[in-house]
Amino acid sequence: MTRTPLATSAAARRPGTRIALRTLTIVSTLPYIALKTAWVSGSRIGIPDDSPLLDHRTTMIVTNAVTILLDSAVVLLALLLTQAWGRRVPARLLALPMWVASGLLLPIMTGYPLQLVVGLAGGADTGAGNNEPSFLDGWVFGVVYGGFILQGLALGALFALYAQDRWGRLWKGTLRDLRPGPTGPALRTTAVLASLLAIAPAVTHLVWATGSAAGLNESRAADRNNVFYVMESLNTLFAVAAAAGVLLLAFRRRSALPLAVPLALAWGGSGASACWGGWLSLAALTGTGSIAEQPTPAMMLIYGVQMLLGALVVTLGGYFFAERAAVRLPGSTGTAPDARPAGARA
């Protein structure tokens, strides 16, 4: 078996760019981690005296500690993507954390700039969450979301460079270049099921984006503003993107569309839908707000469907890449050890 020259050539390719991106990724996590650490330590910087965050001290400490760990994981990913030892990490142990990171950061990277634009155009408040001025000081959102956007851009670029070096052959070509495989019927069945599941969140978020409060709790319905409508519109698009991506991959047709396009749609759409569905579900389970602030059964159902949608798309993607890696592609000189199906060694 011919081994890939990744360990030597990739490490020497664009080292300055990778170092700069790694530095930017790590530096962009510091404001968020510092702010959260201060809150855990008892500081009230950025928190007004009448903020509801101060009503549940223990919950705030636990939640902030968890988010510190999540953002610290971004530092670990940045190191993994730029160090020699990172090229030996099994694919399944890297792809899933990157998918989660993409899913959590993508809605912020797209939503926050759009919220600012819509707010400037309409003159409405574009603060976060429940639109309560006393929740956090306004500058906190700019610092936190600005850091998230930089994290997403830098970490995404690092992953693109890493993935191109390690698995680039797996998404070369167009849809019409894909060969029929033994798992084709199973992939098509899974894709149809995933697309059917995507209908529920897509339609529900579209209904909320167009002004209906059906299924929302009292607090969410009362706090609807431009921020809410922007995010609900994006949630609709993410669900549609996930369905479009998997359907294109499963049914293929004879299209000149680059293979990277449906892969990106499936990756980003499923990640954003599933990870935010999971995050909001977790927040609901640990929440201590009033009944008016608790998610309704309809909201929890949609969050659950989003997570199931993500699980199906990830499963389909795993089988797709395993099958594609097992086939010697045109122009390849051998099968790289990184391209073997999950479970052997990625």
N, C-alpha and C positions, 0 to 999 in steps of 0.2 A: 504494500500500500504506500503510495506516495504521500509524504507529509507536506502540509502547507508551509510556505516560507514565512508565515505570519510572524513568528517569534523574532525574526531578524529584520525583515524589510518593513513591516508595519511600524515597528518601534522607531525606525529611523525616518519615517515619512511625516513631514510637517510637525516636527517636535515642538517648534516655537508656538504654533497655533494651538496645539494640545495643552501646552503648559499655560498659555494665556487663558484658554477656556476653563481649565481646571481651577486656576486662581480666581477667575471671575465667579465660578460656581460656588466655591468655598466662601469667598468674601461676601457674596450676596446672601448667604445664610446667616451671617453674623448678627445683623440688626434684629431679625426675628428671634433667634436663639437668645440674644441678650435681653430683649424685651420680655420674653416668656420667663426667662430665669429670674428677672427682677420681680415679676408678679408672683412667682412661686416663693420667692424670698420675703414677700410681704410688701414690696413697693407698690405704690398706686400710680406710677408714672403713666400718663395717657388714659387713666381711668377717672372720670368725674366722680365726685362724692356721691351723687345720686344714681350711679350706674347699677343696674340689676346684677352685674357681675359680682358685686360685693355682698350680695344676699346669701350666696352659697359658697363660702370660703373653701371648704373641703373639695367640693366638686370642681371648683376653678383650679385648685392646685393639681388634682389628678389629671384633669383635661390638659392643662398646660404642660405637665410633665410628659404626657403621651405625645403631644405635638412637638416638644423639644426632641424627643427620640426620633420622630418621623423626619424632622428637618435635618437632624444629625446624620440620618441615613443617606441624605443627599451628598454629604461630604464623603462618606464611604463609597458611594457609587462613582463620584468624580475620581477618587483615587483608583478604584478598580478599573475604570475605563482608560487609565493612562499609565498603569504600572505593569511590569512584566508578569507579576503574579496574577493580575486580572485576566490575562489571556488563557489561564489554565482553569478558570472557574467554569463549571458546567453550565451550558446554555440555559437550562431550566431554572438555575439559581440566579441568573442575571436577568432573563427576559421578564419574569414575573414582577420583580421589584421595579424594573423600568416601566413596565406597563402600568403598574399602580401609580408611580410617580407621574407618568404622562397623564393618566386619568384624573389625578388630583390637580395638576398644574394647568392643563389645557383650558378648562373652563375659566380659570382666573386670567390666563394669558389673553384669551379672546374677549372675555366678558368685561373685565375692568376698563380697558381702553374704550370699548363700545359704550359702557356706562358713562364715562367722562364725556364722550362726544355727544351722546344723547342728552346728557345733563346740560352741557353748554348750549346746545341747540334749543332745548326746551326750557332752560332756566330752572329745572327741578333739582332737588337734592339727589345726589348720587352716592350718598353714604351707604354703608354696607348693611346687610342683614335686614333687621326689622325696622330700619329707618327711624330709630329713636335717637335723638341728638345726645342723650345722656349715656348711651351705651359705651362709647369710647370717644376720645378726642379725635377730631377730624384728621389730624396729621398721622395718626396711627395707621389708618387705612392706606395712605400713600406710601408710607415706609414699608409696611408689610406686603402689600400687593406689588409694589415696585420691585421688592426683593424677589418675590415669587416669579415675576415675569423674567427677571434676569436669570434666575435659577433655571427656569424652563428653557430659555433660549440657549444658554451655555451648556446645560446638561444634555439637551436634545442634540446639539451640534457634536458634542463628544460621543454620544451614543451612535450617531450617524457615521462618524469616522470609524469607530470601533467595529460597528456592524458591517460596514462596507469591507473592511479588511478581513473580517472573520467569516462572514456569511454572504458576501456580496453576490456570489454566483447564484444564490438561491432566488434572487428576485430580478435577475437580468431577463431581458426580453419582454415580450408582449403576451397578452392573454392567448392569442392564437398559437403561441409557441408551446403552450402547456400540453403535455401528453396525457392521454387517458390512463388512469391508474386503477388498481384493484379496489381502492377505497372510494372511488368516485360516487357510487350510489349512496354510501353512508355520508359522505361530505355534502351531497345535494340534499339529503333528508335533513341533516343538521342545519344546513343553511336555510331551508324553508322554515323549519321550526324556529330558528333564531329570528328570521324576518317577521314571522307571525307574532312572536313575543314583542318585537320592537313596535308593533302597531299600538299596543296599549300605552306605553309611555309617550310615544310620538304624538298620538291624538290627544292624550290628557294634557301634556305640556302645551300643545297648540291651543287647546281650549282655554287654558289659563293665560296664555300669552295674548289671546284676543279679547280678554276682559271678563271671562266668566270666573266666578268664585266657587263653582260647584266642586265639592270634595275638599275644599281648603278649611283649615281651622279658623276660628274667629280672629285670632291675632294676625295670621298671615293674610287673610282677606282684607282686614282693615289697613294693613301696612303696605298694600300694593302701590308701587310707584314705578318710575322708569327702570330702576335697578331690577325689580321683579320681572318686568316685561322683557327686558333684554335677556335675562338669564333663562326665562322660560322659553323664549324663542331659540336660544342656543341649545337648550336641552332637547327640543324637538329635532333640531338639525343633527345633534349627536346620535340620537336613536336612528334617524333615517340614514346617516352615514354608515353606521354599523351594519344595518340591513343591506344597504347597497353594496358595501364591500364584500360581504360574504356571498351574496348572490352572484356577483361578478366572478368571484373565484370559483364557485361551485359549478356554475353553468357555462362559464368561459366564452362560448361562442367563438366565432372567428373574428376577433376584434384586434385592431392595432393599438389598443389602449395599453400603455406601459403597465407591466405587472405591479410596479411599485404603487400605482394609484389606488387600486382596490385594497392592497395591503395597508396603506396608510389610512384609508377610510375605515377599514375594519379595526385597526389598532387604536386610532384616536377616538372613533365613535363609541366602541365598546368600552374602552377604558374610562372615558368621561362619564358614560351612563352608569356603569357598574360601580366605579369607585365613589362617585358622589352619592349614588343610591345607598351604598354601604355606609358612607360617612354620616349621612343624614339619619339613617336607621340607628346607628350607634349613638348619635346625639340624642335621638328620641328616647332610647332605652336608658340613658344616663341623665336625662333632663329632669329638672326639679321645678319647672315652671307651673303655672296655673293650668287648669283644664283647657282654657281658651288657647293656650300656647302648645298643647300637646298635639302631635300629628293625628289626623283622622285615620280611620281604617283605609280610606281610599288612598291617602298619601302613603301610608305604610305599604299598601299593596303595590303601588307603582314603584316604590323604592326596591321592593323585593323582586319585582319583574325585571328591573334594570340590572340587578345583581345576577339574576339567572341568565339574562341576555349576555352579559359579559362572560359568564362561565362557559356558555355554549360557544361563543366566538373564540375564546381562548382554546377550548378543546379542538375546534375545527382548525384553528391555526396550527396547533401542535401536530395534528395528523397531516395537514397540508405540507408543512416543512419537512416532516419526517419522510414522507413519501417522495418529495422532490429531492431531498438530500440523498436518497437511496439510488437515484437515477444519475448516471453520468451525463452531465449536460454538455452540449456542443462547446468545444473549445476548452474543456477542462482536462487537466493532465492526470487526474486521479481523484480519489475521494478523500477529502481532508478529514482528519479525525474529529473536527468540530462539527462536521455535517452529518454525523450519524444520528439515527432516531433517538428521541428522548428515552432515557432508561438504559441506553448502552453507555454512551458518553457523548456530551454535546460539545 
